[in-house]
Amino acid sequence: MAYTKEEKSWIFQDWANSAYSIMITTAILPIYFKGVAANAGIADTTSTAYWGYANSIGTLLISLLAPILGTIADYQFFKKRFFGLFTTIGIAFTFLLIFIPTDAWLLLLGFYVLSLIGFSGANIFYDAFLIDVTTNDRMDKVSSAGYAYGYLGSCIPFIIFIIFQATGILPISDVALVNIGFVMTALWWLFFTIPMWKNVHQIHYIPAVKKPVKTSFKRLFHTVSHISEHKNIVIFLIAYFFYIDGVDTIFRMATSYGIDLGISQTTLILILLMTQLVAFPFTLLYGYLAKRFSAKPLIFTAIFVYIIICVYAVFMRTALDFWILAMLVGTSQGGIQALSRSFFGKIIPKKRSNEFYGFYNIFGKFSAIMGPALMGVITQITGKTQYGVASLIVLLLVGGILFLFVKEKNLENL
């Protein structure tokens, strides 16, 4: 069966906002910020620390707000409004980056944090809209398509930017080229979000009340105080916390690991692009296979692939090894992310999807703390980056074992 209009519109939102992930958080802005900080007389090590602090602040703020925002958004009409608000904030501050002076490093970080809050906040409600645009039996397929087309869509503006940068076809300064990258990202995000705004609507909701904020705090407190009533959801979130930490750490630390192996920045950028392109068909494949075998065994398959990646990392010595590892990451990264999102959507109460996706967001974001720390400690103790990567097997195993106890059941009518 072909995708419905609502499903296509939802999928294209991932195509729209994924450009921000690669253009702003991964490729262009981090390098540009280093130059701006240098113009202000800040040492490289200090500016790297400031960049890390900015990411931590943005992530922490939206993660702490996620449950209460999600709980409020479960009321009729609020989900679309919150999605629109945070999307507008993200796009606006991405565009406004072009007006920052080339030595105003603190202002640049401030605008970046606001754009990150917009991006991350919008994704809470975007994820929760999954249960509104499709049915349980199509959820794995649609979620996988979102991630897959997100990988593909993020590559297009990035490739255009690289062509401009490599060929010098535009007779402009490096700063002007970076500003074009900012504008291109904002416009790409805005244009492809239009179908989401137009065609996706909140189907599952709690009827509106007179005091939604006050009532939402009471509902959130009730959920936390009666957490034993949601044992299956809690077990999944803890399992997800561990295994997605291993997945995200491998991706986040891959560049540093590649540099340790002596791989050039140009090669690393090409490897990043290759990983995105490989992820596109394989994420769709995970969605197709989940339709035949269900999501749970496919999530276990992805965890097993990542354990193989960690073992392979121990024996890596050359750039070719790194290419192989990156391809392995591409085969399963989108699949495990997409199926985790849809699996969660099938075990939570539909009318309270935003509240529970708020907790999902917290567990996903805070999982980024333990993995890098574990990898760093083991690397320092052993003096080998390879052993640091191998240590992530522990997180994957713990997550996989806990996931064994999660029941894949339908709570659609709750």
N, C-alpha and C positions, 0 to 999 in steps of 0.2 A: 504494500500500500504506500502511495506517495505521501510526502509530508503535507500536513494541512497548512493553511495560511498562517495560523497561529504558531505552529511548530517552526515553520520557516522563519518567521519574524523573530522568534526567540533565538533560534540558531544564529541568525545574522548579528545578534547583539554580541555574541562571543567573537565573531569576525570583526566587529566594530571596535570593541574595547581592548582586544589582545594587542593591537598596535601600540597601545600605551605601555604594555608590559615590556615589549622588546625595545621600543624606541626611547622611552623615557626612563624606566627603571633599570634597564640592562645595558643598553648600548650607547646612546648619545649623551644623555644628561650626566651620568657619572664621570665620563671623560671631560665633558665641558666644565663641570663643576671644579674639577682639579685645576683647570686653567684659570678660572675665575678666582679661586682661592689663592693660586700662585700670584696673580696680579695684585692681590691684597696683602702679599707678604707672608702667607701661611705655609708652613712646611708641609711636605707631602704626607707624612705620617699623621700630622694633626688633621689635615683635611679629610683623610680617609676615615679617621675616627669621627669627625663631624658628620660625614655622609652616613656612617653607621648609626649615629645617634638619631639623625633625622628619620631614617627608615624605622628605627625602633619606636620613636615617638608617634609617628603616623600610624603604625601597626597597632601599638598599644591603645591609643585613643579609640580607634574604630572597633577594636576587639572588645574593649570594656563597654562601649555603647551598644554593641551588636544585640545582646539579649533584650534590652529594654526597647530599643528601636524596633526590633523584630516583633516583640509582644504587642506594641502599639499598632504596627502594620497589619496585624491579623484582623483588625477591625475593618469593616467595609470602607472602601475607597482609599485607605491610607497607604496600601502597598505601592500603588502606582504613583502616588504623590511623593513618597519617600524616594522611590527609584528615580523619578524625574529630578528631584532636588539634588541628590548626590551626583547624578550624572552631569547635571548642569554645573555643579561646583567643580567636578573633575575636568570637564572640557574647558570651562572658563579659565581656570588657573593654569592649565596646560598652554592655552593660547597666550595668556598674560606673561609667560616666561620670556617672550620676545622683548619685553620692555625693561627687563632688569639690566642695569649697567654692568659692564664687564668686570667690575671689581666689587660689586655688592653681593658678596658670597652669602651673608646671613639672610638677606632678602630673597635670594635665589632659593636657599634651603626652605625658607618659610613658605614660598609659593609652591615649591615641590611638595612639602608636607600636606598643604591644603589640597593639591591635586590628587595626592595619594589617598587622602581621606575620602575624597569624592569617588575615586575609582573603587576603593575597597568597600565603601558603604553601598554604592550602587550594586556591587556584586552580591551582597547579602540578599537583596531583594530580587535580583536577577536569578540567583539559584533557586529561591523560594517560588518564583513564578513557574518553575518546571512542572509543579503539580497542577497548575492552572491551564497549561497549554496542551497537555497530553494525558494519556491514561497509563495505569500501572504497567500494562503489558507492552507499551511502546516507550516507556520512560528510559530504559537503558539505551535504546537506539537513538532517541532524540538527544539525550545528554551526551552520548559519544559523538554525535554529529556536531554538537556545539563546540566541544573541545577540538575536534578534528578541523573544522573550518576556522576555528580560532587560530590554530597553528598556521594554517595556510594564509589566512588573512593578515596575520602579523608580519609575514615574510614580504608581502608585496611592497608596502611603503619602505620597509627596511632595505630591500634590494634597490629600489629607486634612489634612496639616499646614498647607498654605497656607490652606485653608478655615478651620481653627481660628484661624490667625493673623489672617486678613483680617476675619473676622466677629466675633471676640471672643466667640464663643458659649460658651466655657468661662470662667467667672469666676475665672481664675487669673493668677498673675504670668507675666512673660515667661520667667523662669528655669524655672518649673514647666512651661510649654509646651514649652520646649526639652527638658526631661527626658522629657516624654511622647514627643517625637520620638525620643529615644534608645531608650526602652523599645519603642516601636512598631517601630523598625528591628531590634532584637535579636529580638523575638518573630516578626516576619515572616521573618527569616533562619532562625530555629530551626524554625518550623512547616513551611515549604516545603522544608527540607532532609531531613525525615523520609523521604520516598520514596527519596531518594538513599541514605541509610543502610540502608534496608530492602531495596531491590530491585537495587542496582548492586553487582556483584562483579568482582574481578580475574580475568579469563579468561586473559590473556597474562602470563606470569611466568617468572622463572628459579627453578628449584628451590632451596629453602632450604639454607643452609650453616651451619656451626657458628659462624663468626665473620663475620657479614654486614657489619659496619662496616669491619673490616680488609680484607676481600675487595672491598668496594665502592670503597675508595680505590685498590686495585690496578687494578680495572676502569676507574675514571675516568682514572687515569694512562695506562693502555694506550690508551684512546680518544683522549686528547689527543696522545700520542706517535705514534699511528698515524692521525692525522687525514686523511692523504692517501687512506686507504681509504674515506673518507666525503666525497669531493669534491663530489658533488651536494648533499648536506645542507649542507655549508659554504657553497657558493655561494648556496643559498637563504637561509641565515641572514644572510649579509652583505647580500644584496638586501633582505631583510625589514628589517634594521637601518636601511637608508636610507629606504625608502618609508614604513615605519610611523612613522618619526621625523617625516616631513612631515605625515602624517595626524594623529598625536597632538599635534604642536605647534599646528596650526590649532585643534584643540578646546581645548587647554589655554590658549591665548593669546586665545581669542575674546572672553572677558569683558573683558580689558584693552583689546582693540581696540575693542569696543563702547563702553566708557567714553570712549575717546579721541574717538569720533564724537559724544559727547554723549548717548548713549542712557541712560535711567534704569535703576535697579536693578530696578524692577518689570517694565519691558519686557524686560530681559535674562532675568529668571526665566521670563517667558512664552515667550520665544524658546527657552530651554533646554528647556522642556516640549514645545514644538512640534517641536523637533529629535528628541527621544526618540520622539514619536508617529509622525513621518514615518519614522523609522528602522525601526519595526516591520514595516510591509508590504514595504518595499524590501529589508530583509535577507532576508525569506522569498523575495522575488522572485529575489535573487541565488542562493539555494540551489536554487530551481526551475530557473533558467537553467543553473546549473552541471551539473545532471543531464543537460541536453540538449547542452551545448557543452563541458563539462569546466570545472574551476575556473580553469585558467591564463588563458584569454582574458577571463574575468570579473574576475580580479585586475588585468589590464591595463586593462580598462574603468574600474575604480575609480580606478586611478592617473591615467588621462586626465581623469576627472571632477575629481580634486583639482588637477590642473594648471589646468583651467578655473577652479576656485575661486580659485587664486592669481592668475591673470590678472585675473579679475573684481574681486578685492580692490583692485587698483590704481586702479580707477575708482569705487570706493565713496565716496559722499558723504552719504547719508541713511539714516534708520532703515529705510526700505523696502529699500534695498540690502542692509542687514544681514539682514533677514528672508529675502531671496532667497538670500543666501550660506548662511544657516543651513539652509534647506531643501535646498540642494545637498549640504551636509555630511550631512544626514540620509539622503539617497538612497544614499550609498555607504559611510558610516563602518562600519556593522555588517556590510555585505557583505564589505569587504576584510578586516576582522578575522576574521570567521567562516571565510571561504574560505582565509585564510592558515593558520588553525589546522588545518583539515581537510586542506589540501594537505600540510602538514608531517606530519600523522598518516599519510598514505599513502606517504611516502618514507622513513620511518624503520623500523628493525627493531622489530616489535611487542613482543617480549619485553624490549626495552630502552627502551620508550617513555618511562618516567619520567626516565631519565638524559638522553635527548635533549630532552624537554620542559623539563628543567632549563636546558639551554643556550638553548632557545627563550625561556624566561623572562628570562634574562640579556640576550639581544640585544634583546628587547622593552623591558625596563626601562631599559637604558643608552642606548637610542635617544632617550630623553627629554632627554638632555643637549645634544646637538649642535644640534638644531633651534631651541630657544629661544635658545641662544647666538648662532646665526647671525642669527636674526631681530632680536635685540637689537642686535648690532653694526651691521647694515645700517640699522636704524631710527635709531641714534645718528648714523651717518655722514651719512645723507641727511636726517634730521629728519622723515621720513615713515614712519608705521607701515605704510602700504600697500606701500611698497617692501620693508619687512622681511618681510611676508607673501609677496610675489612671489619673494623670494630662496629660498623653500622649494622652488621649482620644481627647483632644482639637485638636492636630495635625492631628489625624486620621479623625476627623469630617471635619476640614477645607479642607484637601486633598480630601475627598470623595465628599464634596459639589462642589468644583471646578471641579472635574472629571466629574460631571454631564454635564458640558457644553462642554466637549471635544467630537468632532465628530469622529467616527470611519470610516474614509474614505480612499480610495485608491489613492495614488499619484504616483503610479508605473511609469507612463509615463512622469512624470515631470523631 
